[in-house]
Amino acid sequence: MTSHQLQILFFDIALILIMARGLGYLATRIQQPPVVGEILAGVLLGPTLLDGAMSELLFPEEVRPMLIGIANLGVALFMFAIGLEIEAGTLKGNGRVTVASAIGSTIVPFVLGIGLAFILLSRHETPNKGAFVVFIGLAVSVTAFPVLARILTDRGLSRTAIGAIALTTAAFVDVAAWAALAGVNASVGAGGSNWLVALILPYLAVMLFVVRPLLSHFLTPEGKPAPATALKYAVVVVGALLSAAATEAMGMHHIFGAFLFGLVVPRKGADALRADIHDRTGHLTSLLLPVYFVVAGFQVNLSGIGLSGLLELGLILLVAVLGKFGGTYLGARSQKLPRRDAATLAALMNTRGLTELVILGVGLKLGLLDGPLYSLMVVMAVVTTVMTGPLLTRIRPKAVEAEAEAGAVAGAATTPEPAPARERTDVPL
């Protein structure tokens, strides 16, 4: 690496952080999650403007592999934080409303997405038609768990019953989505080393029955709460990176290994420790993830979208919103959840944020998405995220947000008291 390349790399990282932070701040000023502005920064620095001339000038080809490496590190740590955030108690469920909502929020958009995929196949050729169909169904079914958690906190809903149901439903949907994506990745991404994918089952067993007990013994001796020392944090981060490397070597994507390691970090007696690790990781990802937005933006080109592209975008948005909102609403109402609560839950589950970008990045890497379709799907991720705030304001005016939700939901299902969402997360949304 030459001195000139190092200078450009440092300049590019500084520019990315300025753009991402600046536009992220502006997004919060209009009641939007920061991720909206950060994704927009990536698109603006990509080839959409000036036919890519500015992008090529600011980010020359010899520097891009280094940026891609930084971006992958940021995503790996982000996925580790997502796994760390999911509570084991949450995944045990919060009653019939949660189960019905999770099923509706997953199955309905997935089925509609499969229909959408067959329409898109006429314009976007792929050698893996079966995987493409499943991937499109998956891509319109995802919910951004961290964005949802932040919105609940900002709206004062994080400690309400509807907030608990939303977090539980999103956790179910995200775990199902990552499992399905792992299957797609295994069927397409292993190439000539398909046999390596079979190692994922013994790897899961090792993580659950060997790594998890060892971590529990190291992080919480004798099951007692313990502070997150520098050594403990280093061991956990190293473990997440090694797990990411392991799944990448198996022909899976590195995000699955990082996510899995976050899941196996012990919960019992480790709430404060996990919160500390999560916050420290958040500081790292707040610096690294903006690079991912720009790397993702390199593939987004909206300059030649045309009328046919706009029609495709309209169809994608219709399927994504109708499937997610409608499926969640119907699932919740089937268990007699009040209409306003069901609509609130549906609006929250429709947000996608960075989680969608990560999934789309996997599809692009696997060759399931071409450049134009990837660009349209990124726009869908932004639009559905932007919609959430206005929809919630319409459904739940601030004058009624302070109402106690437990009584409104109690008649629909009996739900155990969930672990409250942390009031602050530094992981970018």
C-alpha positions in Angstrom: 0.0 0.0 0.0 1.6 3.3 -1.1 1.6 6.5 0.8 -0.7 8.1 -1.8 -3.3 5.3 -1.4 -3.1 5.7 2.4 -3.8 9.4 2.1 -6.8 8.7 -0.1 -8.1 6.1 2.2 -7.9 8.4 5.3 -9.6 11.2 3.3 -12.3 8.9 2.1 -13.1 7.6 5.6 -13.2 11.2 6.9 -15.5 12.2 4.0 -17.8 9.2 4.6 -18.1 10.0 8.3 -18.9 13.6 7.7 -21.6 12.8 5.1 -23.1 10.0 7.1 -23.2 11.9 10.4 -24.4 15.1 8.7 -27.2 13.5 6.8 -28.1 11.2 9.7 -28.5 14.3 11.9 -30.7 16.0 9.3 -32.8 12.8 9.2 -33.4 13.0 12.9 -34.5 16.6 12.6 -37.4 15.5 10.4 -38.3 12.6 12.8 -36.6 9.9 10.8 -34.1 7.3 12.0 -30.4 8.2 11.3 -30.1 5.3 8.9 -32.2 7.1 6.4 -29.7 9.9 6.1 -26.8 7.5 6.2 -28.1 5.3 3.4 -28.8 8.5 1.4 -25.1 9.5 1.9 -24.0 6.2 0.4 -26.3 6.7 -2.6 -25.1 10.3 -3.2 -21.5 9.2 -3.1 -22.1 6.4 -5.5 -22.6 6.5 -9.3 -26.1 7.9 -9.3 -24.8 11.5 -9.6 -22.7 12.7 -12.6 -22.7 9.2 -14.2 -20.2 8.0 -11.5 -17.6 10.6 -12.3 -17.5 12.0 -8.7 -17.5 8.5 -7.3 -14.6 7.4 -9.4 -12.7 10.6 -8.5 -13.3 10.3 -4.7 -13.0 6.5 -4.4 -10.5 5.2 -7.0 -10.4 1.5 -7.7 -7.2 0.8 -5.8 -8.8 2.1 -2.6 -12.1 0.3 -2.8 -10.9 -3.1 -1.7 -9.7 -1.6 1.5 -13.1 0.2 2.0 -14.9 -3.1 1.4 -12.8 -4.8 4.1 -13.6 -2.1 6.6 -17.3 -2.3 5.6 -17.4 -6.1 6.1 -15.8 -5.7 9.5 -18.5 -3.1 10.4 -21.3 -5.4 9.3 -19.9 -8.4 11.2 -19.8 -6.4 14.4 -23.3 -5.0 13.7 -24.6 -8.6 13.3 -22.9 -9.6 16.5 -24.6 -6.7 18.3 -28.0 -7.8 16.8 -27.4 -11.4 18.2 -26.4 -9.9 21.5 -29.5 -7.8 21.7 -32.0 -10.6 21.2 -33.2 -11.9 24.6 -33.7 -15.6 25.1 -36.8 -14.9 27.1 -38.1 -12.8 24.2 -37.8 -15.7 21.8 -39.8 -17.9 24.1 -42.8 -15.8 23.1 -45.3 -13.4 24.5 -48.5 -15.3 23.9 -50.8 -16.0 21.0 -50.7 -12.4 19.7 -47.0 -12.6 19.1 -47.2 -16.0 17.4 -50.0 -14.9 15.1 -48.4 -11.6 14.3 -45.0 -13.2 13.6 -46.6 -15.7 11.3 -48.6 -13.1 9.4 -45.6 -10.8 9.3 -43.5 -13.5 7.7 -45.7 -15.8 5.6 -47.9 -13.2 3.9 -45.1 -11.0 2.5 -43.0 -14.1 1.7 -45.8 -15.6 -0.4 -46.5 -12.2 -2.1 -42.8 -11.8 -2.6 -42.6 -15.2 -4.4 -45.3 -13.9 -6.8 -43.3 -10.7 -7.3 -40.2 -12.8 -8.0 -41.8 -14.6 -11.0 -42.8 -11.2 -12.5 -39.3 -9.8 -12.0 -37.7 -12.9 -13.6 -39.0 -11.7 -17.0 -36.6 -8.6 -16.8 -33.8 -9.9 -14.5 -32.1 -13.1 -15.6 -30.4 -15.3 -13.1 -28.9 -18.8 -13.3 -30.4 -19.7 -9.9 -34.1 -19.1 -10.5 -35.2 -21.1 -7.5 -32.9 -19.3 -5.1 -33.9 -16.0 -6.7 -37.6 -16.6 -6.0 -36.9 -17.5 -2.4 -34.6 -14.6 -1.9 -37.1 -12.0 -3.2 -39.7 -13.5 -0.8 -37.2 -13.2 2.0 -36.1 -9.7 1.1 -39.7 -8.3 1.4 -40.3 -10.2 4.6 -37.5 -8.7 6.8 -37.9 -6.3 9.7 -35.1 -4.1 11.1 -35.0 -5.1 14.8 -32.6 -2.3 15.9 -34.6 0.4 14.0 -37.8 -0.9 15.6 -36.2 -0.9 19.1 -35.0 2.7 18.6 -38.4 3.9 17.3 -40.2 2.3 20.3 -37.8 4.2 22.7 -38.2 7.5 20.8 -42.0 7.1 20.9 -42.2 6.2 24.5 -43.5 2.7 23.7 -40.5 0.6 24.7 -42.0 -0.3 28.1 -45.6 -0.9 27.0 -47.3 -4.1 26.2 -47.5 -3.3 22.5 -43.8 -2.4 22.5 -43.0 -5.8 24.1 -45.1 -7.6 21.4 -43.4 -5.6 18.6 -39.9 -6.5 19.9 -40.8 -10.2 20.3 -42.4 -10.4 16.9 -39.5 -8.7 15.3 -37.1 -11.0 17.0 -39.0 -14.1 15.7 -39.1 -12.6 12.2 -35.4 -11.7 12.1 -34.2 -15.1 13.4 -36.4 -16.8 10.8 -35.1 -14.5 8.1 -31.4 -15.1 8.9 -32.0 -18.9 9.0 -33.7 -18.7 5.6 -31.0 -16.5 4.2 -28.4 -19.0 5.5 -30.2 -21.7 3.5 -30.2 -19.6 0.3 -26.5 -18.8 0.8 -25.7 -22.4 1.4 -27.4 -23.5 -1.8 -25.8 -20.8 -4.0 -22.7 -19.5 -2.3 -20.6 -22.6 -1.6 -19.6 -23.1 -5.2 -17.4 -26.2 -5.7 -17.1 -26.8 -1.9 -20.7 -27.7 -1.2 -19.6 -30.4 1.3 -18.3 -27.7 3.6 -21.8 -26.5 4.2 -22.5 -29.8 6.0 -20.1 -28.6 8.7 -22.6 -26.0 9.8 -24.5 -28.5 11.9 -21.6 -29.7 14.0 -20.5 -26.1 14.2 -23.8 -25.1 15.7 -23.5 -28.0 18.2 -20.0 -26.8 19.2 -21.2 -23.2 19.6 -24.2 -24.2 21.8 -22.7 -27.0 23.9 -19.0 -26.0 24.1 -18.5 -22.3 23.4 -21.5 -21.1 25.2 -20.7 -22.9 28.5 -17.0 -21.8 28.3 -18.2 -18.2 27.7 -20.5 -18.4 30.6 -17.8 -19.6 32.9 -15.4 -16.9 31.7 -17.7 -14.0 31.6 -19.9 -14.8 34.7 -17.9 -16.9 37.1 -20.3 -19.0 39.3 -23.2 -17.3 37.6 -22.7 -14.0 39.4 -22.9 -10.6 37.6 -19.4 -9.4 36.6 -18.2 -6.2 35.0 -17.0 -6.2 31.3 -13.2 -5.8 31.7 -11.0 -5.0 28.7 -9.9 -8.6 28.5 -13.5 -9.9 28.5 -14.5 -7.5 25.8 -11.4 -8.4 23.7 -12.2 -12.2 24.0 -15.8 -11.6 23.0 -14.9 -9.5 19.9 -12.2 -12.0 18.9 -14.7 -14.8 19.3 -17.2 -13.0 17.1 -14.6 -12.4 14.3 -13.4 -16.0 14.5 -17.0 -17.3 14.2 -17.5 -15.0 11.2 -14.4 -16.4 9.6 -15.5 -19.9 10.3 -18.9 -19.5 8.6 -17.3 -17.7 5.7 -14.9 -20.7 5.2 -17.9 -23.1 5.2 -19.4 -21.3 2.2 -21.8 -19.4 4.3 -21.6 -15.6 4.8 -19.6 -14.1 7.6 -22.6 -12.3 9.0 -24.1 -15.6 10.2 -21.1 -16.5 12.3 -21.0 -13.1 13.9 -24.8 -13.2 14.6 -24.6 -16.7 16.0 -21.8 -15.7 18.4 -23.9 -12.8 19.7 -26.7 -15.3 20.4 -24.6 -17.7 22.4 -23.1 -15.0 24.7 -24.6 -15.9 28.1 -27.7 -14.1 29.4 -28.1 -15.4 32.9 -26.6 -12.9 35.4 -25.0 -11.0 32.5 -27.4 -8.2 31.7 -25.1 -5.4 32.7 -22.1 -7.1 31.1 -24.0 -7.5 27.8 -25.2 -3.9 27.9 -21.6 -2.8 28.3 -20.3 -5.0 25.5 -23.2 -3.8 23.3 -22.4 -0.2 23.9 -18.7 -0.6 23.3 -19.4 -2.4 20.1 -21.8 0.3 19.2 -19.0 2.9 19.4 -17.0 0.8 16.9 -19.9 0.2 14.5 -20.9 3.9 14.5 -17.5 4.5 12.8 -17.3 1.4 10.6 -20.9 1.1 9.3 -21.0 4.4 7.4 -18.3 2.9 5.2 -20.7 0.0 4.5 -23.4 2.5 3.3 -20.9 4.0 0.8 -19.7 0.5 -0.4 -23.4 -0.4 -0.8 -23.9 2.9 -2.7 -21.3 2.0 -5.2 -23.8 -0.5 -6.6 -26.8 1.9 -6.5 -27.4 3.7 -9.8 -30.7 5.4 -10.1 -29.7 7.7 -13.0 -31.1 5.4 -15.7 -34.1 4.0 -13.9 -36.6 5.0 -16.6 -40.4 4.5 -16.7 -40.1 0.7 -16.6 -37.9 0.9 -13.6 -40.4 3.2 -11.8 -43.2 0.7 -12.5 -41.0 -2.1 -11.1 -40.3 0.1 -8.0 -44.0 0.8 -7.6 -44.7 -3.0 -7.7 -41.9 -3.8 -5.3 -43.2 -1.2 -2.8 -46.8 -2.4 -3.2 -45.9 -6.0 -2.4 -43.5 -5.0 0.4 -45.9 -2.7 2.2 -49.1 -4.6 1.5 -47.5 -7.9 2.5 -45.8 -6.7 5.7 -48.5 -4.3 6.9 -51.4 -6.4 5.9 -50.0 -9.7 7.1 -49.0 -8.3 10.5 -52.4 -6.5 10.9 -54.4 -9.6 10.1 -52.3 -11.8 12.3 -52.7 -9.5 15.3 -56.5 -9.0 14.7 -57.0 -12.7 14.5 -56.2 -12.7 18.2 -58.6 -9.8 18.9 -55.8 -7.2 19.4 -57.5 -3.7 19.2 -57.4 -2.2 15.7 -55.2 0.7 16.7 -52.7 -1.6 18.4 -52.7 -4.0 15.5 -52.1 -1.1 13.1 -49.3 0.2 15.3 -47.6 -3.2 15.3 -48.0 -3.5 11.5 -46.4 -0.1 10.9 -43.5 -1.0 13.1 -42.9 -4.3 11.4 -42.8 -2.6 8.0 -39.6 -0.8 8.8 -36.4 -2.4 7.2 -33.4 -0.1 7.6 -29.9 -1.5 7.6 -31.0 -5.1 8.1 -32.5 -5.0 4.6 -29.3 -3.5 3.2 -27.3 -6.4 4.7 -29.6 -9.0 3.1 -29.5 -7.2 -0.2 -25.7 -7.1 -0.1 -25.7 -10.9 0.3 -28.0 -11.3 -2.7 -25.8 -9.0 -4.8 -22.7 -11.0 -3.8 -24.4 -14.3 -4.7 -25.4 -13.0 -8.1 -29.1 -13.2 -7.3 -29.6 -9.5 -7.8 -28.3 -7.4 -10.7 -27.4 -3.8 -10.4 -30.7 -2.2 -11.4 -32.8 -4.6 -9.2 -30.5 -4.1 -6.3 -30.9 -0.3 -6.7 -34.7 -0.6 -6.6 -34.6 -2.8 -3.6 -32.4 -0.3 -1.7 -35.0 2.4 -2.5 -37.7 0.2 -1.1 -35.7 -0.3 2.1 -35.4 3.5 2.5 -39.0 4.3 1.6 -40.5 1.7 4.0 -38.2 2.9 6.8 -39.3 6.5 6.1 -42.9 5.5 6.2 -42.8 4.3 9.8 -42.7 7.6 11.6 -45.6 9.3 9.7 -47.7 6.1 10.0 -47.2 6.0 13.7 -48.0 9.6 14.1 -51.2 9.1 12.1 -52.1 5.9 14.0 -51.0 7.1 17.5 -51.0 10.8 17.9 -48.6 11.9 20.7 -51.5 12.9 22.9 -52.4 9.2 23.3 -48.9 7.7 23.2 -48.6 8.0 27.0 -51.6 5.7 27.6 -50.9 2.5 29.5 -51.0 -0.2 26.9 -51.1 -3.2 29.2 -54.8 -3.0 29.8 -55.6 -2.6 26.1 -53.7 -5.7 25.2 -54.5 -7.9 28.2 -57.9 -8.9 26.8 -56.3 -10.2 23.6 -53.6 -12.4 25.2 -51.8 -13.1 28.4 -48.2 -12.1 28.1 -45.4 -12.4 30.5 -43.5 -9.3 31.5 -40.7 -8.9 28.9 -37.3 -7.7 29.6 -37.4 -3.9 28.9 -35.5 -2.7 25.8 -32.4 -0.7 26.7 -33.1 3.0 26.5 -30.1 3.7 24.4 -28.2 1.9 21.7 -25.2 3.2 19.9 -25.4 0.7 17.1 -26.3 2.8 14.0 -29.7 2.0 12.6 
